[in-house]
């Protein structure tokens, strides 16, 4: 990871940068099934909801021309709305264009998993769109996620049908609990 990168809790001041990062993935890629980029106000609601549940919402900051710049973010959200799923979350990680390959995703995911365990989460699910790149699958595998299935043709975006990879990490296992990722 970039030695100068800082992983910290997201704040209201970060939401414009978060919206811009995610907006790129919504409009330019199939990495998300969103079709309309959420606004900073939409992100304000998401931040309040997740932190209100005690779940982590993090940003990665790196030095930029005008001081520290948000280069990525990660959060954990409820896996499903039914109460029995309350100890299972889905992770989301996005990096600004041009910020991949520097270890920021690993720094965000490692901190996210630690914070999830502290919040009482037992299972973390990753739903990864099949974009033709294995980078997200490899990142999750590195942190102890195992394949849990594949859903074929469940999304349609930019004129193509998209599969998803499902991966799961059990935070109650010895390796996850001791950070042996």
C-alpha positions as CSV (number, residue, x, y, z in Angstrom):
1,X,0.0,0.0,0.0
2,X,1.1,3.6,-0.5
3,X,2.8,4.3,2.8
4,X,1.2,7.8,3.0
5,X,-2.4,6.4,2.6
6,X,-4.7,6.8,5.6
7,X,-7.8,4.6,6.1
8,X,-10.4,6.4,8.2
9,X,-14.1,6.7,8.8
10,X,-16.0,8.5,6.1
11,X,-17.5,11.9,6.9
12,X,-20.0,14.2,5.3
13,X,-17.1,16.1,3.7
14,X,-16.1,12.9,1.7
15,X,-19.5,12.3,0.1
16,X,-18.8,14.4,-3.1
17,X,-15.6,12.4,-3.7
18,X,-17.4,9.1,-3.0
19,X,-20.2,10.1,-5.4
20,X,-17.7,11.0,-8.1
21,X,-15.8,7.7,-7.7
22,X,-18.9,5.6,-7.8
23,X,-20.4,7.7,-10.6
24,X,-17.5,6.5,-12.8
25,X,-18.3,2.9,-12.2
26,X,-22.0,3.4,-12.8
27,X,-21.6,5.2,-16.1
28,X,-18.5,3.6,-17.5
29,X,-18.4,0.0,-16.3
30,X,-20.5,-3.1,-15.4
31,X,-18.8,-3.4,-12.0
32,X,-22.1,-2.2,-10.4
33,X,-25.7,-2.9,-11.4
34,X,-26.7,0.7,-10.6
35,X,-27.7,2.6,-13.7
36,X,-28.1,6.1,-12.3
37,X,-25.3,7.5,-10.1
38,X,-26.4,8.3,-6.6
39,X,-25.9,11.9,-5.6
40,X,-24.0,13.2,-2.6
41,X,-27.4,13.5,-0.8
42,X,-28.1,9.8,-1.5
43,X,-24.7,9.0,-0.1
44,X,-25.5,11.1,3.0
45,X,-28.5,8.8,3.7
46,X,-26.4,5.7,3.1
47,X,-23.7,6.9,5.4
48,X,-26.2,7.7,8.2
49,X,-28.0,4.4,7.8
50,X,-24.9,2.2,7.9
51,X,-23.1,4.1,10.7
52,X,-26.4,4.1,12.6
53,X,-26.4,0.3,12.4
54,X,-22.8,0.3,13.8
55,X,-21.4,-0.8,10.4
56,X,-18.2,0.6,9.0
57,X,-18.0,3.1,6.1
58,X,-14.4,3.9,5.3
59,X,-12.3,6.1,3.0
60,X,-8.7,5.8,1.8
61,X,-6.9,9.1,1.6
62,X,-3.7,9.7,-0.3
63,X,-1.6,12.9,-0.7
64,X,-2.6,14.9,-3.7
65,X,-1.8,18.3,-5.2
66,X,-4.2,20.0,-2.8
67,X,-3.6,18.0,0.3
68,X,-5.2,14.6,1.1
69,X,-7.5,13.2,-1.5
70,X,-10.1,10.5,-1.2
71,X,-8.9,7.7,-3.5
72,X,-11.3,5.0,-2.6
73,X,-14.0,3.8,-0.1
74,X,-15.4,0.7,1.4
75,X,-18.5,-0.1,3.5
76,X,-20.5,-3.0,4.8
77,X,-24.2,-3.0,4.4
78,X,-26.9,-5.5,5.4
79,X,-26.9,-8.7,3.3
80,X,-30.7,-9.0,3.4
81,X,-33.4,-7.1,5.2
82,X,-34.9,-10.0,7.3
83,X,-33.8,-9.9,11.0
84,X,-32.2,-13.3,11.0
85,X,-29.6,-12.0,8.6
86,X,-28.4,-9.3,11.0
87,X,-25.0,-10.8,11.5
88,X,-24.2,-11.1,7.8
89,X,-23.2,-8.1,5.6
90,X,-22.2,-7.4,2.0
91,X,-19.0,-5.5,1.4
92,X,-18.5,-2.8,-1.3
93,X,-15.1,-1.5,-2.3
94,X,-14.4,1.1,-5.0
95,X,-11.2,2.9,-6.0
96,X,-10.9,6.1,-8.0
97,X,-9.8,5.6,-11.6
98,X,-6.1,5.4,-11.7
99,X,-5.7,4.3,-8.1
100,X,-5.9,0.6,-8.6
101,X,-2.8,-1.7,-8.1
102,X,-1.3,0.4,-5.2
103,X,-2.7,-1.7,-2.3
104,X,-5.5,0.6,-1.4
105,X,-8.2,-2.1,-2.0
106,X,-6.3,-4.4,0.3
107,X,-5.9,-1.7,3.0
108,X,-9.6,-0.9,2.8
109,X,-10.8,-4.5,2.8
110,X,-8.5,-5.5,5.7
111,X,-9.7,-2.6,7.9
112,X,-13.3,-3.2,6.8
113,X,-13.1,-6.9,7.9
114,X,-11.5,-6.0,11.3
115,X,-14.2,-3.3,11.9
116,X,-17.0,-5.8,10.9
117,X,-15.7,-8.4,13.4
118,X,-15.6,-5.7,16.1
119,X,-19.3,-4.8,15.2
120,X,-20.4,-8.4,15.8
121,X,-20.6,-9.4,12.1
122,X,-20.0,-13.2,11.6
123,X,-20.3,-13.5,7.8
124,X,-19.2,-11.1,5.0
125,X,-20.6,-11.7,1.5
126,X,-19.0,-10.3,-1.7
127,X,-21.2,-10.0,-4.8
128,X,-18.7,-9.4,-7.6
129,X,-19.9,-8.5,-11.1
130,X,-18.1,-10.6,-13.8
131,X,-16.3,-7.7,-15.6
132,X,-13.7,-9.9,-17.3
133,X,-11.1,-8.9,-14.7
134,X,-10.3,-11.2,-11.8
135,X,-8.8,-8.4,-9.6
136,X,-11.7,-8.2,-7.1
137,X,-12.0,-12.0,-6.9
138,X,-8.3,-12.3,-6.2
139,X,-8.4,-9.5,-3.6
140,X,-11.2,-11.2,-1.7
141,X,-9.6,-14.6,-2.0
142,X,-6.4,-13.1,-0.4
143,X,-8.5,-12.1,2.6
144,X,-10.0,-15.5,3.2
145,X,-13.2,-15.3,1.0
146,X,-14.2,-18.6,-0.6
147,X,-16.4,-19.1,-3.6
148,X,-20.1,-19.5,-2.7
149,X,-21.6,-19.6,-6.1
150,X,-22.1,-17.9,-9.4
151,X,-25.3,-16.4,-10.7
152,X,-25.5,-16.4,-14.5
153,X,-27.0,-13.5,-16.5
154,X,-28.6,-11.8,-13.5
155,X,-27.8,-8.2,-14.6
156,X,-28.2,-6.4,-17.9
157,X,-26.2,-3.2,-18.4
158,X,-24.5,-1.5,-21.3
159,X,-26.1,-3.9,-23.7
160,X,-24.8,-7.1,-22.2
161,X,-25.9,-9.8,-19.6
162,X,-23.6,-9.9,-16.6
163,X,-22.9,-12.8,-14.2
164,X,-22.0,-12.4,-10.5
165,X,-19.5,-14.3,-8.4
166,X,-20.6,-14.8,-4.8
167,X,-17.9,-15.1,-2.2
168,X,-18.1,-15.5,1.5
169,X,-15.8,-14.8,4.5
170,X,-16.4,-16.4,7.9
171,X,-15.1,-13.9,10.5
172,X,-15.5,-16.5,13.3
173,X,-12.7,-18.8,12.0
174,X,-9.3,-18.7,13.6
175,X,-7.6,-17.3,10.5
176,X,-10.0,-14.5,10.0
177,X,-10.1,-13.7,13.7
178,X,-6.3,-13.4,13.9
179,X,-5.8,-11.5,10.7
180,X,-4.1,-14.3,8.9
181,X,-5.2,-13.1,5.5
